[in-house]
Amino acid sequence: MTSGVSIRGKRRITTVVIGAGHAGLAMSRCLAGRSIDHVVLERGEVANSWKTERWDSLTLLTPNWQSRLPGFRYQGYDPDGFRTMPETVAFIEHYANAISAPVRPYARVDSVRAGDDGYVVATTQGVWECRTVVLATGACNLAHVPAVAAAVPPGIATLTAMQYRNPGQLEHAGVLVVGASASGIQIADEIQRSGRAVTLAVGEHVRVPRLYRGKDIQWWMDAAGVLDERYDQVEDLVRARNVPSLQLAGCHDRRTIDLNALSALGVQLVGRLAGINDGKAQFSGSLRNVCALADLKMNRLLGTIDEWATAHGLDSEVPAPHRFEPTEVEAAPQLLLDLARGRIKTIIWATGFRPDYSWLDVPVLDRKGQVRHDGGVVDSPGMYLMGMPFLRRRKSTLIDGAGDDARELSAHLASYLSSGAPVSRAEPSLLSQ
Ligand SMILES: Cc1cc2nc3c(=O)[nH]c(=O)nc-3n(C[C@H](O)[C@H](O)[C@H](O)COP(=O)(O)OP(=O)(O)OC[C@H]3O[C@@H](n4cnc5c(N)ncnc54)[C@H](O)[C@@H]3O)c2cc1C
């Protein structure tokens, strides 16, 4: 609901939500439920990131049933399927329409600064004044590229996971994919299958099987409460917020794409890219250890699932517990690769993403450029954050996590508005609806 009032070219509204991805839309739905007038400012169109920043073959790694949003549940015929990008865009657009979200497309926010009574939000379509503002601009606006990229020799094309679209973009020659989390393993799999020889530089990663004991791993993690673990319960929150994405893909045949599967396809595994010297890539010798650690952590997760299954009487309904083959690593993985004169003609940086707050003129960023916040309540009265890894729970980074976060943060925001003064952090009574 928008009822912005225009005063001398500036529009005044209670809340500005920045970003019309699923997180901004979930917040819009919750604000509307509380009759808080608001606008959703979007630099592109609804679902802009999914429309413009993903590769062609990407499918969600979360099954269809697991994209619940406030007021929306999957009701199609394929709850266990995985949405393609066009289907994901259509789903988010459908949600925006169904909730009548007051989205202003093509209104890029160029600055947010403190005003007399809240914030002043300057956009390419004019200025908004508001008491409260929700930053829902996403966690993945920019590709993170390691500093070592500066030493890539000439003649090698480099692409980030945001620039990669399909193997047809690449020379028909060897490809080095750096990073083996969700993006890296999916891209490596696709490029190797296209007939180009892939070398995959593997750092810390989180290994999980697609299916376990006859059910999807996401089903288990959802049911066993793993995804609901809260930010104020986890032991090391900084670490939890920086854990790499799951090594997982949403393939129609539900296959697991892990390092063993990639090796079987012919992908060559090497350690983390540690440097490039004289045109030669240097890989860390820790590949074996890194893989052993990922195997150990996967088995720990499967142990948690098994305990939960037993405690909830599921053992007779699903296949017995089992463990997967350890990750196979060559006895002496390659430590050096000649980029200047070798077979590699393309490097793909699948080394993660980061948010872009270059437009945020409120002093809330820490030394690493991240917004300082307590479960989404930003360190500036009336400012809120959505869509960040482990914002309030482990699932916050997923589409499925936005609902609970938006419900809780909109409750906090409403309380802030009615008290007229800043409310302290996460009061459970406010956060339980
Ligand atoms: C490759 C990849 C695969 C993923 N796969 C899954 C998956 O399978 N399942 C899952 O649940 N999650 C997945 N995610 C995670 C997550 O769902 C996405 O990161 C999601 O896009 C985050 O939603 P969001 O609404 O927070 O941000 P976004 O969808 O990025 O939305 C933010 C919006 O803000 C807009 N914006 C940014 N800056 C401005 C500005 N200055 N002014 C106005 N508007 C602005 C953007 O245009 C964008 O529309 C994936 C993420 C990536 C990167």
The ligand as a Gaussian input file, in Angstrom:
#p B3LYP/6-31G(d) Opt

LIG

0 1
 C       23.840000     -18.107000      -8.287000
 C       22.843000     -18.096000      -7.176000
 C       21.992000     -19.169000      -6.994000
 C       21.078000     -19.165000      -5.951000
 N       20.243000     -20.240000      -5.803000
 C       19.313000     -20.220000      -4.824000
 C       18.390000     -21.299000      -4.688000
 O       18.455000     -22.285000      -5.403000
 N       17.446000     -21.218000      -3.716000
 C       17.359000     -20.155000      -2.878000
 O       16.468000     -20.142000      -2.032000
 N       18.253000     -19.147000      -2.967000
 C       19.212000     -19.145000      -3.916000
 N       20.110000     -18.119000      -4.013000
 C       20.195000     -17.136000      -2.905000
 C       19.197000     -16.045000      -2.866000
 O       17.882000     -16.478000      -3.040000
 C       19.506000     -14.945000      -3.821000
 O       20.734000     -14.361000      -3.492000
 C       18.409000     -13.932000      -3.848000
 O       18.472000     -13.281000      -5.075000
 C       18.446000     -12.957000      -2.708000
 O       17.204000     -12.309000      -2.692000
 P       17.111000     -10.851000      -2.304000
 O       15.703000     -10.434000      -2.522000
 O       17.736000     -10.632000      -0.982000
 O       18.085000     -10.142000      -3.358000
 P       17.931000      -9.983000      -4.910000
 O       17.103000     -11.027000      -5.541000
 O       19.287000      -9.748000      -5.434000
 O       17.075000      -8.635000      -4.976000
 C       17.635000      -7.385000      -4.669000
 C       17.005000      -6.375000      -5.595000
 O       17.502000      -5.095000      -5.243000
 C       17.717000      -4.350000      -6.416000
 N       18.689000      -3.305000      -6.120000
 C       19.995000      -3.459000      -5.803000
 N       20.565000      -2.245000      -5.605000
 C       19.578000      -1.323000      -5.796000
 C       19.550000       0.105000      -5.736000
 N       20.624000       0.826000      -5.431000
 N       18.373000       0.715000      -5.978000
 C       17.244000      -0.004000      -6.259000
 N       17.238000      -1.355000      -6.348000
 C       18.387000      -2.000000      -6.113000
 C       18.218000      -5.383000      -7.406000
 O       18.026000      -4.948000      -8.729000
 C       17.392000      -6.605000      -7.051000
 O       16.207000      -6.696000      -7.807000
 C       21.022000     -18.080000      -5.056000
 C       21.885000     -16.998000      -5.240000
 C       22.781000     -16.998000      -6.291000
 C       23.692000     -15.811000      -6.459000

